[in-house]
Amino acid sequence: MPRMPTPKKAPKKSAKSPAKKTAKPAKSAPKRAPTKAAKPAAKKPPAKGSKTAPSPRGKAGTLTSDQALARYTPLALQLAKKDVLVCRLDLALALHNLQQGVASIEPYAARLRKEVSGLPVAELLALPDLGLALIFASEQVEQPSPQAQNRQDLARLRELREPMLVIAEALALLGLLPEKKVHDIRIGSGAMDSARDGIALCQLYQAHAAAIADKHPFTAAHFAELSELGERLTRTIIPKSARAAAKRDRASTPDLCNRLYTLLWQRHQDLRKAGYYLFGPELDLKVPTLQARRSTAKPKKPAPAPAPTPATP
């Protein structure tokens, strides 16, 4: 009888079963890099020949009055005495014309530095400050003693005093005015005494106005003028025995004003050279002279056209 095949045994499973693989955590989405702010578009360089707006310096300068004077005084004092010019300017007009000239050349400052060697461009742009220093210095100058005015006032006072005093003496003889007061006015001499006499005479005539009405030729205007002259002379006459006034500071003398003007005039010549280089025939319009004034002449009216001649038949 044929043998039946023996069934094969299934292989034994190992005791250690392979460990199940742990699932890896899902990867997070990659972080996005922070977005950079968009750069502003680059400004295009100005086209050649385009003008930039002038800065405030060209119009009014950058310093205050006292700063400007402090800056330019040492430079003005370095000028040789033989080079100093006398200032006879309308200073406000000069400053205005300086501002106009500086404002005209300032947009071309870089070009001038490049093309005109030796031109002190920075000094030219600061000319309004120098003009301001000159104005401020002129305001600080002490006025000279009014000796000439005193002499004129004293001469006029004595013209009124003498006839008024003579008539007062006549009225005193008539008993209409107190003789002693009239005598006290007559005695004495000198400028101050004459000034006080004028005041005393006005008071005397006023105190006895009712008694002497219509007995003298003087009017209220005469008395007002005499009194004003006497008061003014009393305040301004300097006695001969008075101490001499202290010398004024160099910074407040007319000499400094003349020196500042000379420095201004020298630098303004360079400003005009720069203006001629830039503007040629338009120089006076763009960079006027220090005392240039606007023309006020009215345009002439054109002559009327002649009447048409009638045609001959």
C-alpha positions in Angstrom: 0.0 0.0 0.0 1.6 3.2 -0.9 2.9 5.5 1.9 1.2 8.8 2.4 3.5 11.9 2.6 3.9 13.4 6.0 2.6 17.0 6.3 5.4 19.6 6.8 5.3 21.4 10.1 4.8 25.2 9.9 7.9 27.0 11.0 7.9 28.2 14.6 7.5 31.8 15.1 10.3 33.5 17.0 9.4 34.6 20.5 10.6 38.0 19.8 8.4 39.7 17.4 9.9 42.6 15.6 8.9 45.9 17.3 6.5 47.9 15.4 8.0 51.0 14.0 6.7 54.1 15.7 5.2 56.6 13.4 7.3 59.7 13.0 5.5 62.9 13.8 4.4 64.8 10.8 6.7 67.5 9.8 5.4 71.0 10.4 5.1 73.2 7.4 8.3 75.1 6.8 8.3 78.6 8.2 8.1 81.4 5.7 10.9 83.9 5.9 9.7 87.3 7.0 8.9 89.5 4.1 11.2 92.4 3.7 9.8 95.8 3.4 9.9 97.0 -0.2 12.7 99.4 -0.8 11.6 102.8 -1.9 12.3 103.5 -5.4 15.7 105.2 -5.9 15.4 108.9 -6.6 16.5 109.8 -10.1 19.3 112.3 -10.2 18.1 115.8 -11.3 18.5 116.4 -14.9 21.4 118.6 -16.0 20.5 122.2 -16.0 17.7 121.9 -13.4 17.8 124.4 -10.6 17.4 123.6 -6.9 15.4 125.9 -4.6 17.7 128.3 -2.8 18.1 127.8 0.9 17.0 130.5 3.5 20.6 131.8 3.7 20.4 133.5 0.4 17.4 135.6 1.6 18.2 136.5 5.2 21.5 135.0 6.3 21.9 132.6 9.2 23.2 134.7 12.1 21.6 137.0 14.5 22.7 140.7 14.5 25.0 140.3 17.5 26.5 137.1 16.2 27.1 138.6 12.8 28.9 141.6 14.4 31.0 139.4 16.6 32.0 137.3 13.5 33.0 140.1 11.2 34.5 142.7 13.6 37.9 140.9 13.8 38.1 140.7 10.0 37.1 144.3 9.6 39.8 145.5 12.1 42.5 143.7 10.1 42.0 146.0 7.1 44.7 148.5 6.5 43.8 152.1 7.4 44.6 153.3 3.9 42.1 150.9 2.4 39.1 151.9 4.5 36.2 153.5 2.7 33.6 155.9 4.1 30.2 154.4 4.4 27.4 156.5 2.9 25.0 153.8 2.0 21.3 153.4 2.5 21.9 150.2 4.5 18.4 148.7 4.3 18.5 149.0 0.5 22.0 147.5 0.4 20.9 144.5 2.5 17.9 143.9 0.1 20.2 144.0 -2.9 22.7 141.6 -1.3 19.9 139.1 -0.5 18.7 139.3 -4.1 22.2 138.8 -5.5 23.0 135.8 -3.2 19.7 134.1 -4.0 20.5 134.4 -7.7 23.9 132.7 -7.5 23.2 130.1 -4.8 21.7 127.5 -7.1 25.0 127.5 -9.0 27.3 127.3 -6.0 28.6 123.8 -6.9 29.3 125.0 -10.5 31.2 128.1 -9.3 33.4 126.0 -7.0 34.3 123.7 -9.9 34.7 126.2 -12.7 35.9 129.4 -11.0 39.1 128.8 -9.1 39.8 131.0 -6.1 36.3 132.4 -5.8 35.3 132.4 -2.1 31.8 131.0 -2.6 31.1 130.4 1.1 31.9 134.0 1.9 29.7 135.2 -0.9 26.7 133.1 0.3 27.2 134.6 3.8 27.1 138.3 2.5 23.6 138.9 4.0 25.2 138.2 7.5 27.8 140.8 6.8 25.2 143.3 5.7 23.3 142.6 8.9 26.5 143.2 11.0 26.9 146.6 9.3 23.4 147.7 10.1 23.7 146.5 13.7 27.0 148.3 14.1 25.6 151.6 12.7 22.8 151.4 15.3 25.3 151.0 18.1 27.3 154.1 17.2 26.8 156.9 19.7 25.7 160.2 18.3 28.2 163.0 18.5 27.6 165.8 21.1 25.0 168.2 19.7 27.3 171.2 19.9 26.3 172.6 16.5 22.6 172.4 17.4 23.3 174.0 20.8 25.0 177.0 19.1 22.0 177.4 16.7 19.5 177.1 19.6 21.4 179.5 21.8 21.6 182.2 19.0 17.8 182.0 18.5 17.1 182.1 22.3 19.2 185.2 22.7 17.3 186.9 19.8 14.1 186.4 21.7 15.5 187.0 25.2 17.0 190.4 24.7 13.9 192.4 23.5 11.7 190.5 25.9 14.1 191.5 28.8 14.3 195.1 27.7 10.5 195.5 27.6 10.3 193.7 31.0 12.7 196.3 32.4 10.5 199.1 31.1 7.4 197.5 32.5 9.2 197.1 35.9 9.9 200.9 35.9 6.2 201.4 35.4 5.5 199.2 38.4 3.8 196.5 36.3 6.5 193.9 37.0 8.6 193.2 40.1 11.8 195.1 39.6 14.0 192.6 41.6 13.0 189.6 39.5 13.7 191.5 36.3 17.1 192.5 37.7 17.9 188.9 38.7 17.2 187.8 35.1 19.5 190.5 33.7 22.6 189.7 35.8 24.7 186.7 35.0 26.3 185.5 31.7 27.1 182.3 29.9 25.1 179.8 27.8 23.4 178.1 30.8 22.5 181.4 32.3 20.9 182.5 29.0 18.9 179.2 28.8 17.6 179.7 32.4 16.7 183.4 31.6 14.5 182.2 28.8 12.5 180.0 31.1 12.3 182.7 33.8 11.1 185.4 31.4 8.3 183.1 30.2 7.2 182.4 33.8 7.4 186.2 34.6 5.2 187.3 31.7 2.7 184.5 32.4 2.5 185.3 36.2 1.6 188.9 35.4 -0.4 188.3 32.2 -3.4 190.3 33.3 -1.5 193.3 34.4 0.6 193.7 31.2 -2.0 192.5 28.7 -1.8 194.6 25.5 1.4 196.3 26.8 4.0 194.2 24.9 4.2 192.7 21.3 4.9 189.1 22.2 2.5 186.3 21.3 1.9 182.9 22.8 4.1 181.4 20.0 7.1 183.5 21.1 6.8 182.3 24.7 6.3 178.7 23.7 9.4 178.8 21.4 11.6 180.6 24.1 10.5 178.1 26.8 11.3 175.1 24.6 14.7 176.4 23.6 15.5 177.1 27.3 14.5 173.6 28.4 16.4 171.9 25.6 19.6 173.8 26.2 19.4 173.2 29.9 19.4 169.4 29.2 22.1 169.5 26.5 24.7 172.1 27.5 27.8 170.5 29.0 29.6 172.8 31.5 33.2 173.5 30.8 34.3 172.1 34.1 32.6 168.8 33.5 34.8 165.7 33.2 35.4 164.5 29.7 33.3 161.6 28.6 34.9 158.2 28.6 36.3 157.0 25.3 33.8 154.9 23.4 34.4 151.2 22.8 36.0 150.5 19.4 33.1 148.3 18.6 30.7 151.3 18.6 32.7 153.8 16.6 32.1 155.1 13.1 35.5 153.7 12.1 34.2 150.1 12.6 31.2 150.9 10.4 33.5 152.1 7.7 35.6 149.0 8.0 32.6 146.7 7.8 31.4 148.6 4.8 34.8 148.2 3.1 34.8 144.5 3.8 31.3 144.3 2.4 32.2 146.3 -0.7 35.3 144.1 -1.4 33.2 140.9 -1.2 30.4 142.3 -3.2 32.8 142.8 -6.1 33.4 139.1 -6.1 29.7 138.5 -6.0 29.3 140.7 -9.1 32.1 138.7 -10.8 30.3 135.5 -10.1 27.1 137.1 -11.4 28.7 138.2 -14.6 30.2 134.7 -15.1 26.8 133.1 -14.7 24.4 135.7 -16.3 26.4 137.9 -18.6 24.3 140.8 -19.8 21.6 140.1 -17.2 24.1 140.9 -14.4 22.4 144.0 -13.1 19.0 142.3 -13.0 20.3 139.2 -11.1 23.1 140.7 -9.0 22.3 144.4 -8.5 24.7 147.0 -7.2 24.4 147.9 -3.5 22.4 151.0 -4.1 20.5 150.0 -7.2 16.9 151.2 -7.1 13.8 150.1 -9.0 13.1 152.5 -11.9 10.0 154.6 -11.2 9.9 156.3 -14.6 6.6 156.0 -16.3 6.6 154.7 -19.8 6.0 157.4 -22.4 2.7 157.3 -24.2 3.0 156.7 -27.9 2.3 159.8 -30.0 -1.1 159.7 -31.5 -1.2 158.6 -35.1 -1.7 161.5 -37.6 -5.2 161.9 -39.0 -5.5 160.3 -42.4 -5.2 162.7 -45.3 -8.4 162.8 -47.4 -7.9 161.4 -50.9 -7.9 164.0 -53.6 -10.5 163.5 -56.3 
